[in-house]
Amino acid sequence: MADLRPHLNPARLATLRGLLDSQRAPGIEALLITAPYQLRAFCGVRVSAGALVLTAEGSVLLLDPRYLAAVTVPGGVTLKPYANARTFSAGIREVLGSARRIGVYAPALSLAAMNELNPQGELEFVPVDAVLDDLLSLLNEAELEALQRAEALTRRAIAATFAALRPGISERQLERVLLDSLAEGGEGPAFPPIVAFGELTALPHAHPGEAVWHPGDLVTVDAGAVVDGLHADLTDTRLVGATQEDTRAHALLKLTRQALDAAIRATRAGVLAGEIDEAARAVFRAAELDAQTLLGIGHALGYQVHQPPILRLGSQEAVKAGQVLALEPGVYLPGFGGVRLEEMVVVTGAGAVPIARWQVPEMAAGQEARS
């Protein structure tokens, strides 16, 4: 499958080209992009493999011929087919020409691929991971709209999952409800979802199993949908069917809500990721539960579900307007259970806007004119 994203941000591709021999990537003679999600972000194509090569001579997108009839590439990008893995590497080397110092995204380029591209050892692969991560974390208005739709789809799926709770249902059965709901729109789940009951909610990355739900058990559901390549991520923990109002679980739910609200209030463009983490952490610390939390309370997301900046303890990376953050403070008590609450917010200069309430500026202006 492949598709054209008409809302592709042309400035992102131009900025990528500007990295050649710039101060942000000194001495780089060419750029090699191979991660499929990055090909989608830069070129608007939905493919499972390929390569974008940028040199002083131009920009070339190498794709399997089976994609050619289904894709449209941005202006200024030449489409070049390849027949198989061997000709793929040869095609990349041909496009690189005389370039020897190649900027790459290291997590997406295996040692085997580097050896295939560089059998004589004449090429130098230079990681430009941080630059690419930063560039892809800034979303345009249409991408924010797509992510907003992904969030809404995820929220509906989580609501349907909780509505399906009944005594004796297993985590795995409830996961099936969740996955079926996520399949009703978009491109499927952003990651393997979490469904956990009772004491198992104390596992931050629990895997759905055969545990069954009993009224009064904590229930954690963590899921995300994908729309136009943009990944959502939401978590909800609830106490359903409890017979008492004043319980330890209710206290943890209230405390985690306070931590989430504190993180949202602390979020605005220019604030350090570690400061957002500290805003939530201070709430747990005051309750003497800091040791029962994780070392980070969130992350950016977009073309990947987890991407920098990571909101972790002590991080000095500043968040930027146009990024979307998943804020997910949680507290985990082995032998009892855990609570995690997660919301997605758009970073602006004035603060954090829940993505469900975010509006395209033109849309908001039109609504004001009609009111």
N, C-alpha and C positions, 0 to 999 in steps of 0.2 A: 504494500500500500504506500501511496505517496500523495501529497497534496501541496497546493500553494497556499501560503498564508497571506492574504491580500493586505493585512495590516503590518507586514514586515517593516521593521524600523530601518530605513536605508542608512540613517546616521550611524547605526551600530557597525555596519559593514565598512563604512567610510572611516570610522574611528579605528577599526581593526587594521585597515590598510595604513593608517597613520602611524601604527606602531613600528613599521619598518624603519630601522635605523633611527628611532626616536630616543629621547632621554629615558623613556619608560622601559625601553628594551634596546639598550645601546648595542650597536654592532650587528643587529639582526638583519640578515640579507633576505630572508624568506620566512613565511609562516606556514605551518602545516597543521590543519585542523582535521581531526579524525573522529571525535566523539559524535555520535548521531544526534544527541540533543543540541550540540553546538552547531552542527550543520543546519538544524531546523531554525535555531535562533538567528543565525547569520544569513541563511539563504532561503528560508521558508520551505524547505523540503523535508518531508517525513520519510526517512529511509532508515534501514538497519545498518548500512555500511556505506562508506564513501570517503572522500577527502576533498577539502578545500585548500588549494595552494595559492598563496599570494606572494608574488615577486615584484621586482621593479618593472617587469614587462607586462604584468596584468594579473588577473584573478581567474583561476580555473577550478571548476568543480568536477571531480572524477566520480562517475556513478556506474553501477551495473547497467548494462543496456536495457534490462527489463523495466527500469524506472523511467526511461527517457520519454515515453509517450504520456506519462502521468505527471511530470513536473514542469514547472515554469520557473526559471531562475531569474534573479534580479538583473537589472541592466548593468552592463560592465563585467558580468561574469560569463565566462565561456564554459560550455558543457562539453565534457570529454568522456566518452564511454570506455570501459575496460572489459576484457573478456573473462578474466579469472584472476586468482590471487597473484599469479606470477606476473601477468601483464599489468596488474594494479600497481605493484611496486615499481615496475619499469616505467609506467606512465607517470608516477610521481617524480621519479628521478629525471625523466625527460623535461617535465614542467619546471623543476627546480633549476635546470640549466647550470649556470656557473656558480649559483649560490652555494655556499659552504656552511655558513653559520645559520642554523634553522631554528626558529622559535617553535616550540611544541607545547602541548598540554600533556605533561608527563603522566598523569593518571590514566590517560586514554591511549598511550603508545607503549606497547609491550616491548620487552627486550628482544623477543623474536622478530617483531616488526622492525625494530631499529636495525637489527643485524641484516634483515632482508633488504632494507633500504640502503644500507651502508656496508656492503661486503668488503670494500677496500679501505674502510676507515677514514675516508676523506671528509666526511660530514661531521659537524659538531652540532649536537642537539642541545638546545638551551631552553630550559623550562621557563615559560612565561605564565605559569598557572595563576598567580595572584592578579595579574593584569586582566586575564580573561575572566576570572571569577568576578572581578569588580565590574567589568563591562557587562556581563550577563545578568548581574544582580539588579541592574537599573531597568525597570520595565516601562514601556510606553503605555499610552492610554488604552489602546486596543488589547494589549497583553494583560493589563489590569482588569479589563472587562472580562476577558476569558478566564482569568483566575477567580474573579468574582463569581462567574457561573460555576466554576469547579467547586468553589466553597459552598454555594447554595445547593448543588447536587449532593455534596458530602453531608451537609447538614440534614437534608431530607432523608438520606440513607441511614444516618445515625438515629434519627427520630423513628423511622420505620423499624429499626432494630430493637430499640427499647420498647416499642409498641408490641413487638412479638414475644416479649418475655412472658413466660408462664412457668409455674413450678415444674421442675424436672427436666426442663430443656437444657441441652448441653451447650457448652461454649462453641463446639464445632457446628451444631445445628443453627445456633444464632449467627455464627459467621456466614453460613450459607445465605441467610436472610440479608445480611449486610452486603455480601458480594452481588446477590441478585439485584438489590436496589441500586448499587453503584453501576451495574451494567445497563441500567435504563437510559443512560445518556452519557455523553462524553466518550472517552477512549478506554475506560476501564479503571481499575484501581491503581493508585500511584505507588503503592507498596503493599506487602502482605499485611492485612489488618490485624489489630489486636482485639480480642474479646476475652475478658478475664472476669472470674467471679470470686467473691469472698477473699480468702487469704492470698489467692493468686494475683490479686490486684497490686500486691506489694512488689511484684516483678515488673520493672519498667518496660521490659520487652517480652512480655508473656506471649506464648504461642497457644492459640485455641486448642483445647483438648477435650477430654470426655467428662470434665467436671460439670456438675449440674447445678442449676440455680435454685436457691431456696429463698422465699420472701424474707427480706431483711438483709440479704447479702449485698455488699457493694458490687457494682458492675462497672467495669471500665471498657469503653469502646474507643479505639483509635483508628481512624481511616482517612483516606483521601481519594478524590477523583481527579482525573486528568481531562482537561478541555483544551483543545488547540495546542497541546504540548505543555501546558502549564499545570503544575502539580499543587493540589490542595492538601492540607493536613490539619485535622481537627481531632481533639480528644474530649470526651465527656465521661465523667464518673458520677454515678447516681446511687442513691440508696432507695431502693424500691420495696415497698411492702413492710417497712419497719414498724414495729408496734409501739416504739417509744420515740418521743421527739428529742429528748435531751440525751444523746448518745455520743460515744467517742467518735463514731463515724461522722455524725452531723458536725461535730466540732472541727474535724479535719476538712470537711467540705467547705465550711465557712472560712477557715483559715486559708485554704488554697485559693478561694475566691478573692480574699483580701490581697494575697500575694500577686495574683493575676492583675487585679485592678491597679496595684502599685506599679507593676511593670509597664502597664499601658500608660499610666500617668507620666512615667519617667522617659517614655520614648518620644524622641523628636530628632530631626536631622542634626547631626553634629555631636550627639551624645555618644559616649563610649559604650561599646557592647557590655563591658564589665560593669558599668554603672547601672544598666538596665537589669542585669543579673542581680546586682547588689540590692536594688530596690525591692525585688521579690524576696531575696534571701533574708533581708532584714526582718521581714514579717515572720518567717520561720524561726529565725534566731531569737526573736523576742519570746517565742513560745518554747524555746529550748529544743527545737526540732531541726536545727540546721544540719546536724550530722545525719539525718534521715532523708536528705535531699540529694540530688545529683549535682555535679559541678557546673552545670549549665542549665539555663531555663529557656532556651529557644534557639532559633536559627532563622536565616533567610530562606526563602524558597521561590521557585519560579519554574525554570526549565528542568530543575532537579528538585526533589523534595527536601533535601538537606544541602545547603550551599552556604558559603561565607556571606556575611559575617556570622560566626557562631557566638551566641550570647552566653559566654562562659565566665567563670570567676577570674577576675583580673584582666580580661581582654582589653587591649588599648585600641582596638579598631573602632572607628566611628561609623555609625549608621548614617545612611544617606537618603535624601528625599528620592522617592521612586522605588525604593526597596519595599518588599513585603516581608514581614517577620511573622513567624509562628511563635507566639509566646506560650510556653507550656510548663509553668511551675508545677511541681508535684512533691508529695511527701510519701515515703514508703516505709511501713512498719512491718518487718518480717513477723510472721505468726499471727498478724491481725489483718492487714490489708493496706492498700494505698489509695491515694487520690491524686489524679492529674487532671487539670483543666487547661484546654488549649484553644486560643483564638488567633485569627489571622488579622494583622493590621497593616495598613499602608503608612509608611513613614512620610511625614511632611515637615516643613519648617515650623509649623504651628503645633505639631504633636502627632499622635497616632490616631488614625481613623480606622475603625473596624471595617474590614473590606466589604462586609454586607451593606454598609451605609455609604461606601465611597461612591462618588459620582464623577463622570467625565465632566470637566469644566463646561463644555458646550451644552451638555445635557442639563446641568444645573442652571445655567443661564437661561435656557429655554423654558425651564419650569418656572423660574422667577418671573419671566416675561408674561407667562400665562396666568400667574396668580394675581 
